[in-house]
């Protein structure tokens, strides 16, 4: 959800320091001492009788001050989970036990135009799809394969869109309702026969080949498979089609690795007030704060973010949360966060019903950047950790599924995200020098 800056949002809460710093050359040394006092005093609370409004802030004051800001924008969006940077796994699931309403469907496409036709017509005698299954829960899963009827982009496909800005006619993949195949998955490599007429059509009419979608029908079940396309490279363990062909007057066997594969996800669980982060689906969130209540020439000493988790759904009791700088305008799933681990603002552990307060040098530095120019203030990005640094590109050991929901402006005030900034307004002498 996106929140506008309207009357429902709490106004910034400001508090001046308890006393003024001494005049003269000792002011700056005293400012550090008053900063310690301000931190101990704590953030503005609902019990403050007459908090000073942003427009009433003294323009020139030597005392430490603080402002507590609530977001002017709180937005969640799903990012296409076909992103192979973080692993080589395809996920198919239906109503997981710890997340009813979660569904994931696997897409795969095999380009068959490469078949050799130089020796005469090519006839498909039979075809099999191989899936390398890495895990299934429970021990076996009922699944169904359908023919996809609209083209899609591996890098951009999601539950609602087959490429950025191009929706599926039917959310969750547009497919022919007549099953191509129905079967059972077990925890091993599996081969499934495809109708030879379908594969023959793909061979003769490549433009008709939009691939297949695999859907799990077992409630509470999930299966994971090796992907063929990972980080722009080819993974031989991915989905593969094996063709038994008659070419001219001889027989041959051909194997074709999936040219494109991906999975799309949806979570229809209980909606709680707030923003959401999670993996499978890869859901990220954006928080944006208006810093106009901080005087332009003030020195920001400390920035502190407080978040209140409302729900955590994971095999373990916690998730790792990353805060990253947003470096593009809000573009839904296409919103760009800093991607290098060096640029993580902070990483912390979240648990249900336990508030966390995040203070870091990088967070304060980011807020100073926003203060320097509103152009840089595209917001703060929230996402769950998708990689275990000790295990290379593997997904975090806490499992592939996790949702953490925080309160926003529709939640009680004490549950809403808040950014607390402690700053020292500029001295008159500093301003006078700057004007010369």
KARA-V817062 format. One record per residue. SS is DSSP state (a for helix, b for strand, c for the rest). PSI is psi in degrees with one decimal (* if undefined). D_LAST is the distance of its C-alpha to the last C-alpha in whole Angstrom. Layout:
ss = (SS | SS)
psi = (PSI | PSI)
d_last = (D_LAST | D_LAST)
//
This chain:
ss = (c | c | c | c | c | c | c | c | c | c | c | c | b | b | b | b | c | c | c | c | c | c | c | a | a | a | a | a | a | a | a | a | a | a | a | a | a | a | a | a | a | c | c | c | c | c | c | c | c | c | c | b | c | a | a | a | c | c | c | c | c | c | c | b | b | b | b | b | b | b | c | c | b | b | b | b | b | b | b | c | c | c | c | a | a | a | c | c | b | b | b | b | b | b | b | b | c | c | b | b | b | b | b | b | b | b | b | b | b | c | c | c | c | c | c | c | c | c | c | c | c | b | b | b | b | b | b | b | b | b | b | b | b | b | b | b | b | c | c | b | b | b | b | b | b | b | b | b | c | c | c | c | c | c | c | c | c | c | c | c | b | b | b | c | c | b | b | c | c | c | c | c | c | c | b | c | c | c | c | c | b | b | b | b | b | b | c | c | b | b | b | b | b | b | c | a | a | a | a | a | a | a | a | a | c | a | a | a | c | c | c | b | b | b | b | b | c | c | c | c | b | b | b | b | b | b | c | c | b | b | c | c | b | b | c | c | c | c | c | b | b | b | b | b | b | b | b | c | c | b | b | b | b | b | b | b | b | c | c | b | b | b | b | b | b | b | b | c | c | c | c | c | c | c | b | b | b | b | b | c | c | b | b | b | b | b | b | b | c | c | c | c | c | c | c | c | c | c | b | b | b | b | b | b | b | b | b | b | b | b | b | b | c | c | c | c | c | c | b | b | b | b | b | b | b | b | c | c | c | c | c | a | a | a | c | c | b | c | c | c | a | a | a | b | b | b | b | b | b | b | b | c | c | b | b | b | b | b | b | c | a | a | a | a | a | a | a | a | a | a | a | a | c | a | a | a | c | c | c | b | b | b | b | b | c | c | c | c | a | a | a | c | c | c | c | c | c | c | c | c | c | b | b | b | b | b | b | c | c | c | c | c | a | a | a | b | c | b | b | b | b | b | b | b | c | c | c | a | a | a | a | a | a | a | a | c)
psi = (151.6 | 132.8 | 131.1 | 166.1 | 85.6 | -170.9 | -13.8 | -20.5 | 136.0 | 147.2 | 154.7 | 144.0 | 123.2 | 145.8 | 129.9 | 162.0 | 166.2 | -23.4 | 169.4 | 149.5 | 153.8 | 153.6 | 163.0 | -155.7 | -15.6 | 1.1 | -44.1 | -37.0 | -39.9 | -29.7 | -38.0 | -39.6 | -40.2 | -27.9 | -44.3 | -42.9 | -40.5 | -37.4 | -39.5 | -39.6 | -39.5 | 176.4 | 163.0 | 140.2 | 168.8 | -11.9 | -9.5 | 127.1 | -45.2 | 72.2 | 141.1 | 130.4 | 160.8 | -36.2 | -9.3 | 1.7 | 126.4 | 131.9 | -33.7 | 109.7 | 140.2 | -1.0 | 156.4 | 138.3 | 164.3 | 154.8 | 137.0 | 118.5 | 141.7 | 151.1 | 141.5 | -11.0 | 131.8 | 107.8 | 139.2 | 147.1 | 148.6 | 134.0 | 137.2 | 125.9 | 8.0 | -0.7 | 116.0 | 1.7 | -29.0 | 15.3 | 175.1 | 39.6 | 140.1 | 140.3 | 129.7 | 127.5 | 161.3 | 114.0 | 67.5 | 149.5 | -37.0 | 9.7 | 70.0 | 135.7 | -2.6 | 130.1 | 140.7 | 136.0 | 142.3 | 132.9 | 141.5 | 145.1 | 136.6 | 118.4 | 116.8 | 4.3 | -10.4 | -4.5 | 141.0 | 118.0 | 10.6 | -22.5 | 8.2 | -177.0 | 146.6 | 124.0 | 130.9 | 115.8 | -39.9 | 161.6 | 143.8 | 142.7 | 132.7 | 130.0 | 127.2 | 104.1 | 126.5 | -27.4 | 147.7 | 146.5 | 120.4 | -158.5 | -24.0 | 151.3 | 135.5 | 135.5 | 165.9 | 139.3 | 133.4 | 154.5 | 124.8 | 138.2 | 0.3 | 143.6 | 159.3 | 159.0 | 125.5 | -39.4 | -16.8 | -7.1 | 143.1 | -177.7 | -39.7 | -24.2 | 138.4 | -17.3 | 166.5 | 122.0 | -0.2 | 103.8 | 153.3 | 147.5 | -34.7 | 117.8 | 142.8 | 13.4 | 129.2 | 120.8 | 161.4 | 123.6 | -17.9 | 117.9 | 141.0 | -35.4 | 145.3 | 137.4 | -165.7 | 134.4 | 138.9 | 170.7 | 71.2 | 173.4 | 136.7 | 138.6 | 136.3 | 136.7 | 137.4 | 152.4 | 126.4 | -26.0 | -36.0 | -47.3 | -35.2 | -40.1 | -41.1 | -37.8 | -41.5 | -32.0 | 79.2 | -29.0 | -17.0 | -5.7 | 95.3 | 4.9 | -162.1 | 155.2 | 132.5 | 127.3 | 135.9 | 134.0 | -10.6 | 115.7 | 133.8 | 12.0 | 155.1 | 141.3 | 144.7 | 138.8 | 158.0 | 140.3 | 152.2 | -33.9 | 116.2 | 118.3 | 39.4 | 2.6 | 171.4 | 129.4 | 110.8 | -14.4 | 0.8 | -179.9 | 138.4 | 143.2 | 133.4 | 123.6 | 133.4 | 114.1 | 154.6 | 117.7 | 111.3 | -114.9 | 19.8 | 162.9 | 152.4 | 165.2 | 134.8 | 144.8 | 132.1 | 120.5 | 148.9 | 130.3 | -37.2 | 141.2 | 154.1 | 175.0 | 146.3 | 147.6 | 156.2 | 143.7 | 115.5 | 31.7 | -176.9 | 127.8 | 121.1 | 151.4 | 128.1 | -163.8 | 159.2 | 142.8 | 147.8 | 174.4 | 137.0 | 68.6 | 154.9 | 92.4 | 129.5 | 165.7 | 159.8 | 131.6 | 133.6 | 133.8 | 142.9 | 116.5 | 14.4 | -17.9 | -11.5 | 122.4 | 138.0 | -34.3 | 6.0 | 153.2 | 117.6 | 119.8 | -34.8 | 139.9 | 136.3 | 127.0 | 132.1 | 129.3 | 145.7 | 105.2 | 138.6 | -20.5 | 137.2 | 122.1 | 105.4 | 154.0 | -26.7 | -175.4 | 8.7 | 165.3 | 153.4 | 129.4 | 129.8 | 138.5 | 125.2 | 153.1 | 134.4 | 129.4 | 13.6 | 163.1 | 160.8 | 116.5 | 32.7 | -134.6 | -17.9 | 3.8 | 135.2 | 123.5 | 157.4 | 135.2 | -24.7 | 137.5 | -24.7 | -27.0 | 13.8 | 125.4 | -45.4 | 154.5 | 128.2 | 166.0 | 134.2 | 145.5 | 152.8 | 141.1 | 32.7 | 111.3 | 147.2 | 144.1 | 123.6 | 119.9 | 126.4 | 158.1 | -39.2 | -37.4 | -44.6 | -39.9 | -38.2 | -42.3 | -37.5 | -36.6 | -42.8 | -39.7 | -37.6 | -36.9 | 125.7 | -21.0 | -34.7 | -15.1 | 79.3 | -5.5 | 177.8 | 124.7 | 136.9 | 132.6 | 160.2 | 153.8 | 126.1 | -10.7 | 146.4 | 109.3 | -28.5 | -10.1 | 27.8 | -124.5 | 8.3 | 149.8 | 157.3 | 145.1 | -9.7 | -0.3 | 166.8 | -10.3 | 130.0 | 132.0 | 131.7 | 121.7 | 126.6 | 151.9 | 146.1 | -151.6 | -15.1 | -3.9 | 167.0 | 149.6 | -40.1 | -14.8 | -7.5 | 145.9 | 144.6 | 141.4 | 117.4 | 125.6 | 126.1 | 129.2 | 162.6 | 115.4 | 153.3 | 145.2 | 151.8 | -38.3 | -36.8 | -41.8 | -39.1 | -43.2 | -38.9 | -27.9 | -20.7 | *)
d_last = (47 | 44 | 42 | 40 | 37 | 40 | 41 | 43 | 40 | 39 | 36 | 33 | 34 | 31 | 31 | 29 | 29 | 32 | 30 | 26 | 25 | 25 | 22 | 20 | 20 | 23 | 22 | 22 | 25 | 26 | 25 | 27 | 30 | 29 | 29 | 33 | 34 | 32 | 34 | 38 | 37 | 37 | 37 | 37 | 41 | 43 | 44 | 40 | 41 | 38 | 35 | 32 | 31 | 28 | 27 | 27 | 25 | 23 | 19 | 18 | 21 | 21 | 24 | 26 | 27 | 29 | 30 | 33 | 33 | 37 | 37 | 36 | 39 | 42 | 44 | 47 | 48 | 51 | 50 | 53 | 55 | 56 | 53 | 55 | 52 | 53 | 57 | 60 | 62 | 63 | 64 | 66 | 67 | 68 | 67 | 67 | 68 | 64 | 63 | 65 | 64 | 63 | 64 | 63 | 65 | 65 | 65 | 67 | 68 | 70 | 70 | 73 | 73 | 73 | 77 | 79 | 81 | 83 | 86 | 87 | 86 | 84 | 86 | 84 | 87 | 85 | 81 | 80 | 76 | 75 | 73 | 72 | 71 | 69 | 70 | 72 | 72 | 75 | 77 | 78 | 76 | 77 | 75 | 75 | 74 | 74 | 73 | 69 | 69 | 66 | 64 | 61 | 58 | 58 | 54 | 53 | 56 | 56 | 59 | 57 | 56 | 58 | 55 | 51 | 52 | 56 | 58 | 61 | 64 | 65 | 62 | 63 | 64 | 67 | 70 | 74 | 75 | 78 | 78 | 78 | 79 | 80 | 80 | 79 | 77 | 77 | 75 | 76 | 76 | 78 | 79 | 80 | 82 | 80 | 82 | 83 | 83 | 79 | 78 | 81 | 79 | 75 | 77 | 78 | 75 | 72 | 70 | 72 | 71 | 68 | 69 | 70 | 69 | 70 | 70 | 71 | 74 | 75 | 73 | 71 | 71 | 69 | 69 | 67 | 67 | 66 | 64 | 65 | 61 | 58 | 55 | 56 | 59 | 63 | 65 | 68 | 69 | 68 | 70 | 72 | 75 | 78 | 81 | 84 | 85 | 88 | 87 | 89 | 92 | 91 | 89 | 86 | 83 | 79 | 76 | 73 | 70 | 68 | 65 | 63 | 63 | 61 | 61 | 60 | 60 | 59 | 59 | 61 | 61 | 60 | 57 | 54 | 51 | 48 | 47 | 49 | 49 | 52 | 54 | 57 | 56 | 52 | 50 | 46 | 44 | 40 | 38 | 35 | 33 | 30 | 27 | 25 | 26 | 23 | 20 | 18 | 15 | 18 | 20 | 24 | 26 | 29 | 31 | 35 | 37 | 40 | 43 | 47 | 50 | 52 | 55 | 55 | 58 | 59 | 62 | 60 | 58 | 55 | 52 | 49 | 46 | 43 | 40 | 38 | 35 | 36 | 35 | 36 | 37 | 40 | 43 | 46 | 47 | 45 | 42 | 41 | 40 | 38 | 42 | 41 | 42 | 39 | 37 | 39 | 37 | 39 | 43 | 45 | 49 | 50 | 53 | 54 | 53 | 51 | 47 | 45 | 41 | 39 | 36 | 35 | 32 | 32 | 32 | 29 | 28 | 29 | 28 | 24 | 25 | 26 | 23 | 20 | 22 | 25 | 27 | 28 | 29 | 33 | 34 | 36 | 40 | 43 | 46 | 49 | 49 | 51 | 52 | 53 | 51 | 54 | 56 | 55 | 55 | 57 | 56 | 55 | 59 | 58 | 60 | 59 | 58 | 56 | 54 | 51 | 50 | 48 | 47 | 45 | 44 | 48 | 49 | 48 | 45 | 45 | 46 | 43 | 41 | 38 | 34 | 33 | 29 | 28 | 24 | 22 | 19 | 16 | 15 | 13 | 11 | 10 | 9 | 7 | 5 | 6 | 4 | 0)
//
